[in-house]
Amino acid sequence: MTVPSPGRDPTASPSGAGADRRPRPRRTHATRLADLYGRKRIFVLGVALFTLASVACALSPNAGSLIGARVIQGLGAALMVPQVFAYVTVLVPAVRRHSVYGVLGIVMGMATVGGQVIGGLLIGANLFNSGWRMVFWVNVPIGIVLLLLAVRCVPETGRAATRKLDMPGVLVLSVALFLLVLPLIQGQEAGWPGWVWACFAGSAVAFGLFIAIERGLERRGGDPLVPLTLFKQRSFSLGLLLVLALYALIYSYYLALSVTMQQGLNMSALGAGLVQAPAAVAFFVFSMTASRIIPRYGRRVLEVGAIILASGYLATGVLLVSGPRITPLLVIPTLILQSVGGGLVITPALNTVLSRVKPESAGVASGVLSTAQQVGGALGVAAIGAVFFSSFHPAEVGRVAAAGHAFAVASFGVLVFAVIAGVVVFLLPKRPSAQA
């Protein structure tokens, strides 16, 4: 499904492929509901809610109603997505889990990279004169088919009747995430006023309180929302940091690229999407390669991928500051280089996080992973967005020159996330799982 992120008013500016991709953390609590009431039930509810919300998004007459529908759509995704990770951990034998996570990583990576292309194609095609609304309408038939298949084919798991929902943990963690993500999303547009930094401080306090609540509940033999013992697994903790860095760079970079192509080079949404098409193909090919060779070579695949990924961002920045005016043909080769590295490191990241998780912890681990993806995306968009737009001054040097300069600066900024990801990769266990 296409899941465009809320932000600027698309009724005012259908900015197209990859524009304003500002994800939100939303999924941790849904995994506990699935443990209590059954994963199939929660998954089906999430699909239905997401599909109905997509209809509401497509029919939205103004920005306010679109934002409200997007909130409901996010809730549906929160119920739906973590169950996929949990099902793999619970239903797939350990010796095959690595391969399944590899396929899942390919699908998620292609959705992130290829979604830019598909979004541009849909908006450019303007089917039924729908414009940007088609990125929501496309979810509806997919959602209906998925709903029918889920009802018929997906088995029921979960239903730990003796467990209780940790309401204090739910409330405090919700507040902590809200205070963290809201300023990340709105800070750049608002000019980073004092309330932004107050939110960050409040988020830190709320996270500290959450940890205290969870530790106390564990000591009393209760059922914490997030068992902190899960973070004692080195592969899980480092894997989450890896996911944060990877999703920070991928969300933010394609936002900067889309703005560069459309506002700087005056390309259509379709044209901007097609610029990214060769990179999407490269990502798919090397994701498939990674899923096949990582059982044999282990961490070395991620190490090579991380080095190539960082080299791609460095090459883009150096190329653009060396003098040539930015053109699609100039950046396509370095985009492909980035996708080669991304395919080798992003695809195995899921396995790194979840491969050693016990089936009884699958739900909460999946929720934490999903939240890390969304927080990473929001962090990256906030940081790189601030860097990009503070460097984009078309009134002074012209739109093309300004876009080239801003994209070069953004490339160096994203390089920081790529280096962090590379350092984490070299700290991971040499094998992604004991079974591998």
C-alpha positions as a printed Julia matrix, in Angstrom:
436×3 Matrix{Float64}:
   0.0     0.0     0.0
   1.06    3.55   -0.6
   1.33    5.38    2.72
   2.15    9.03    2.07
   2.94   11.01    5.15
   0.99   14.05    6.3
   2.45   17.5     6.26
   1.95   20.33    3.8
  -1.5    20.84    2.32
  -1.57   18.69   -0.83
  -4.73   20.45   -1.94
  -2.61   23.53   -2.28
   0.52   21.95   -3.74
   0.47   18.36   -4.99
   4.19   18.05   -4.55
   4.36   14.48   -5.67
   7.02   11.9    -5.42
   8.49   11.68   -1.96
   7.5    15.14   -0.83
   7.07   15.85    2.86
   7.58   12.31    4.05
   7.24   12.85    7.81
   6.61    9.55    9.59
   5.26    9.23   13.09
   5.91    6.64   15.82
   2.66    4.86   16.5
   2.98    1.11   16.8
   4.29   -0.1    20.16
   0.95   -0.35   21.97
  -0.78   -2.29   19.16
   1.51   -5.28   19.69
   0.36   -5.68   23.28
  -3.27   -5.53   22.11
  -2.45   -8.32   19.66
  -0.92  -10.39   22.46
  -4.13   -9.92   24.45
  -6.83  -10.23   21.8
  -5.17  -12.13   18.96
  -2.89  -11.0    16.16
  -5.32  -11.89   13.37
  -8.1    -9.84   14.91
  -5.86   -6.8    15.38
  -4.32   -7.21   11.92
  -7.72   -7.4    10.2
  -8.93   -4.4    12.19
  -5.84   -2.46   11.16
  -6.26   -3.29    7.46
  -9.94   -2.31    7.53
  -9.24    0.94    9.36
  -6.36    1.84    7.05
  -8.46    1.17    3.95
 -11.44    3.21    5.15
  -9.12    6.04    6.19
  -7.57    5.99    2.71
 -11.02    6.6     1.25
 -11.49    9.5     3.65
  -8.08   10.92    2.66
  -8.91   10.72   -1.03
 -12.23   12.49   -0.48
 -10.85   15.19    1.84
 -12.01   18.66    0.78
  -9.36   20.55    2.73
  -6.14   20.18    4.71
  -7.88   19.87    8.08
 -10.0    16.9     7.09
  -7.01   15.3     5.36
  -4.92   15.55    8.53
  -7.74   14.01   10.57
  -8.09   11.13    8.1
  -4.31   10.66    8.13
  -4.38   10.29   11.91
  -6.89    7.45   11.55
  -4.82    5.98    8.73
  -1.79    6.03   11.01
  -3.76    4.21   13.67
  -4.68    1.52   11.15
  -1.03    1.14   10.16
  -0.11    0.97   13.85
  -2.43   -2.0    14.3
  -1.4    -3.71   11.08
   2.34   -3.44   10.46
   3.87   -4.84   13.68
   1.79   -8.0    13.37
   3.7    -8.88   10.21
   7.0    -8.96   12.09
   5.41  -10.89   14.94
   3.89  -13.51   12.63
   7.28  -14.22   11.08
   8.84  -14.76   14.51
   5.97  -16.91   15.8
   5.1   -19.03   12.75
   8.34  -19.47   10.82
  10.87  -22.07   12.1
  14.1   -20.55   13.33
  16.19  -22.13   10.57
  14.07  -20.43    7.89
  13.41  -17.16    9.65
  16.51  -15.51    8.27
  15.33  -16.0     4.67
  11.85  -14.72    5.43
  13.22  -11.61    7.12
  15.37  -11.13    4.04
  12.3   -11.14    1.8
  10.47   -8.82    4.19
  13.43   -6.45    4.18
  13.39   -6.4     0.39
   9.69   -5.58    0.34
  10.03   -2.79    2.89
  13.09   -1.33    1.23
  11.45   -1.4    -2.18
   8.34    0.23   -0.71
  10.46    3.06    0.64
  12.57    3.54   -2.49
  10.09    2.44   -5.15
   7.25    4.36   -3.53
   8.89    7.55   -4.77
   8.63    6.31   -8.34
   5.1     4.96   -7.97
   3.9     8.16   -6.32
   5.29   10.21   -9.19
   3.71    7.93  -11.78
   0.3     8.04  -10.11
   0.27   11.82   -9.75
   1.69   12.34  -13.23
  -0.89   10.02  -14.8
  -3.7    12.04  -13.15
  -6.17    9.2   -13.62
  -9.81   10.34  -13.57
  -8.47   13.85  -12.98
  -7.72   12.83   -9.39
  -4.25   14.4    -9.06
  -2.61   13.7    -5.71
  -5.7    11.85   -4.46
  -4.69    8.79   -6.48
  -1.93    7.99   -3.98
  -4.74    7.3    -1.51
  -7.23    5.68   -3.9
  -4.63    3.07   -4.87
  -4.73    1.76   -1.32
  -8.41    0.87   -1.51
  -8.41   -2.16   -3.89
  -5.19   -3.41   -2.31
  -6.72   -3.1     1.13
  -9.89   -4.96    0.12
  -7.92   -7.85   -1.36
  -5.63   -7.97    1.67
  -8.62   -7.96    3.99
 -10.22  -10.92    2.21
  -6.96  -12.88    2.19
  -6.32  -12.14    5.86
  -9.77  -13.32    6.93
  -9.37  -16.54    4.98
  -5.69  -17.4     5.24
  -4.05  -15.78    8.29
  -4.05  -17.97   11.42
  -4.88  -16.64   14.85
  -2.11  -16.33   17.45
  -1.66  -14.37   20.65
  -4.49  -14.09   23.15
  -2.42  -14.28   26.32
  -5.5   -14.03   28.52
  -3.57  -13.82   31.77
  -1.67  -10.69   30.7
  -2.89   -7.16   31.3
  -2.43   -3.96   29.38
   0.14   -1.71   31.05
  -1.94    1.49   30.97
   0.53    3.68   32.93
   3.28    2.59   30.54
   1.05    3.2    27.51
   0.14    6.72   28.63
   3.64    7.8    29.63
   5.29    6.35   26.5
   2.64    8.01   24.31
   3.41   11.35   25.91
   7.16   10.79   25.52
   6.88    9.94   21.84
   4.49   12.81   21.17
   6.82   15.32   22.83
   9.72   13.91   20.81
   8.14   13.73   17.38
   5.98   16.87   17.36
   8.95   19.26   17.49
  10.82   17.12   14.97
   7.91   17.52   12.54
   7.02   21.17   13.23
  10.28   22.66   14.5
  11.75   23.6    11.11
   8.56   25.22    9.86
   8.06   27.1    13.14
  11.65   28.37   13.23
  12.72   26.29   16.24
  11.04   28.42   18.94
  11.32   27.85   22.67
   8.39   25.43   22.91
  10.28   23.0    20.65
  13.14   22.69   23.11
  10.7    22.49   26.0
   9.07   19.52   24.26
  12.44   17.8    23.86
  13.18   18.32   27.56
   9.73   17.05   28.51
  10.23   14.01   26.29
  13.46   13.13   28.08
  11.71   13.36   31.43
   8.8    11.25   30.19
  11.14    8.56   28.83
  12.92    8.46   32.19
   9.59    8.07   33.96
   8.6     5.31   31.54
  11.78    3.36   32.3
  11.12    3.7    36.02
   7.53    2.46   35.58
   8.6    -0.54   33.52
  11.37   -1.51   35.94
   9.01   -1.29   38.87
   6.42   -3.41   37.1
   9.03   -6.04   36.25
  10.19   -6.18   39.88
   6.6    -6.76   40.99
   6.18   -9.61   38.51
   3.79   -7.67   36.28
   3.57   -7.39   32.49
   5.4    -4.24   31.35
   4.56   -2.76   27.98
   8.22   -3.02   26.95
  10.3    -5.53   28.97
  13.61   -3.75   29.44
  15.43   -7.08   29.52
  14.88   -7.18   25.76
  17.51   -4.48   25.36
  20.14   -6.66   27.04
  20.43   -8.53   23.75
  23.3    -6.86   21.93
  21.97   -7.63   18.46
  18.57   -6.14   19.34
  19.85   -2.92   20.89
  22.46   -2.27   18.2
  20.0    -3.34   15.52
  17.5    -0.73   16.68
  20.19    1.96   16.5
  21.03    0.73   13.0
  17.37    0.95   11.96
  17.12    4.48   13.4
  20.12    5.65   11.37
  19.08    3.9     8.16
  15.52    5.18    8.16
  16.72    8.65    9.11
  18.9     8.79    6.02
  16.55    7.16    3.54
  13.45    9.22    4.4
  15.31   12.51    4.56
  17.42   12.01    1.44
  14.52   11.24   -0.85
  12.69   14.27    0.5
  15.69   16.45   -0.37
  16.01   14.78   -3.77
  12.34   15.31   -4.62
  12.45   18.99   -3.64
  15.67   19.42   -5.63
  14.19   17.89   -8.77
  10.8    19.6    -8.55
  11.5    23.04   -7.06
  15.08   23.36   -8.25
  14.95   21.81  -11.73
  11.22   22.46  -12.23
  10.49   18.8   -12.98
   7.08   17.21  -12.62
   6.29   14.65   -9.95
   6.49   11.99  -12.66
   9.88   13.21  -13.82
  11.23   13.31  -10.28
  10.01    9.77   -9.72
  11.66    8.53  -12.9
  15.0     9.99  -11.79
  14.84    7.58   -8.88
  13.79    4.56  -10.96
  17.33    3.27  -11.77
  18.23    3.47   -8.08
  15.09    1.51   -7.2
  16.11   -1.25   -9.63
  19.62   -1.36   -8.16
  18.2    -1.56   -4.66
  16.02   -4.51   -5.6
  18.84   -6.42   -7.3
  21.28   -6.01   -4.42
  18.62   -6.68   -1.81
  18.07  -10.03   -3.48
  21.81  -10.57   -3.51
  22.1    -9.77    0.2
  19.35  -12.21    1.16
  21.22  -15.0    -0.63
  24.77  -14.39    0.55
  24.35  -13.18    4.12
  23.86  -16.72    5.56
  27.35  -17.49    4.27
  29.21  -14.23    4.84
  27.29  -12.82    7.81
  28.2    -9.35    9.0
  30.68   -8.79    6.18
  27.77   -8.2     3.8
  26.5    -5.37    5.98
  30.0    -3.96    6.35
  30.5    -3.78    2.59
  27.03   -2.33    2.16
  27.6     0.35    4.79
  30.87    1.43    3.17
  29.29    1.63   -0.29
  26.28    3.5     1.09
  28.44    6.14    2.75
  30.61    6.39   -0.36
  27.52    7.14   -2.45
  26.53   10.12   -0.32
  30.11   11.36   -0.18
  30.44   11.07   -3.97
  27.24   13.06   -4.52
  28.34   15.87   -2.25
  31.86   16.07   -3.67
  30.58   15.96   -7.25
  28.13   18.81   -6.72
  30.53   21.12   -4.87
  33.22   20.59   -7.52
  31.39   22.83   -9.95
  28.98   21.14  -12.38
  25.37   22.34  -12.46
  23.06   19.71  -11.08
  21.17   17.64  -13.64
  19.32   14.32  -13.34
  22.03   12.54  -15.34
  24.67   13.9   -12.97
  23.14   12.4    -9.82
  21.68    9.16  -11.16
  25.03    7.25  -11.0
  25.64    8.21   -7.38
  22.01    7.4    -6.51
  22.6     3.94   -7.94
  25.78    3.6    -5.86
  23.8     4.51   -2.74
  21.14    1.93   -3.59
  23.75   -0.78   -4.07
  24.97   -0.16   -0.53
  21.45    0.27    0.8
  20.35   -3.04   -0.64
  23.21   -4.81    1.11
  22.65   -3.21    4.53
  18.99   -2.15    4.8
  17.56   -5.52    3.78
  19.39   -7.55    6.49
  18.62   -4.94    9.18
  15.3    -6.57   10.13
  16.99   -9.89   10.69
  19.63   -8.2    12.81
  16.97   -6.83   15.14
  14.54   -9.75   15.32
  16.52  -12.93   14.61
  17.37  -13.67   18.26
  14.03  -12.57   19.73
  12.06  -15.35   21.41
   8.55  -16.02   20.03
   6.93  -14.9    23.28
   8.63  -11.51   22.87
   7.83  -11.2    19.17
   4.96   -8.77   19.64
   6.72   -6.2    21.76
   9.96   -6.48   19.74
   8.01   -5.84   16.54
   6.37   -2.79   18.06
   9.69   -1.37   19.21
  11.17   -1.97   15.74
   8.26   -0.23   14.01
   8.53    2.72   16.38
  12.27    2.96   15.74
  11.61    3.16   12.0
   9.16    6.01   12.43
  11.26    7.94   14.95
  14.31    7.54   12.73
  12.4     8.86    9.75
  11.09   11.85   11.68
  14.56   12.59   13.08
  16.15   12.42    9.65
  13.55   14.61    7.96
  13.84   17.2    10.74
  17.65   17.3    10.72
  18.3    17.07    6.99
  15.27   19.18    6.17
  16.67   21.96    8.33
  20.08   21.64    6.67
  18.61   21.57    3.17
  16.19   24.47    3.43
  18.64   26.67    5.3
  21.01   26.21    2.34
  18.4    26.69   -0.4
  18.41   30.36   -1.51
  17.02   30.54   -5.05
  16.45   34.31   -4.91
  20.19   34.9    -4.55
  21.79   32.52   -7.07
  18.91   31.08   -9.1
  16.84   27.97   -8.56
  19.16   25.43  -10.22
  22.34   26.63   -8.53
  20.57   26.93   -5.19
  19.13   23.43   -5.48
  22.51   21.95   -6.37
  24.18   23.62   -3.41
  21.42   22.61   -0.98
  21.42   19.03   -2.22
  25.2    18.84   -1.83
  24.91   20.06    1.76
  22.1    17.57    2.4
  24.28   14.78    0.99
  27.04   15.6     3.47
  24.44   15.75    6.25
  23.02   12.35    5.37
  26.59   11.05    5.25
  26.68   11.55    9.03
  23.78    9.11    9.46
  25.48    6.69    7.05
  28.7     6.81    9.09
  26.74    6.16   12.29
  25.08    3.18   10.62
  28.48    1.9     9.49
  29.97    2.14   12.98
  27.0     0.22   14.4
  27.37   -2.46   11.72
  30.97   -3.12   12.75
  29.81   -3.56   16.36
  27.16   -6.16   15.52
  27.63   -9.89   16.14
  29.42  -11.48   13.2
  26.44  -13.7    12.49
  22.92  -12.21   12.31
  21.5   -15.21   14.14
  22.74  -18.31   15.85
  20.9   -20.49   13.35
  22.59  -18.77   10.4
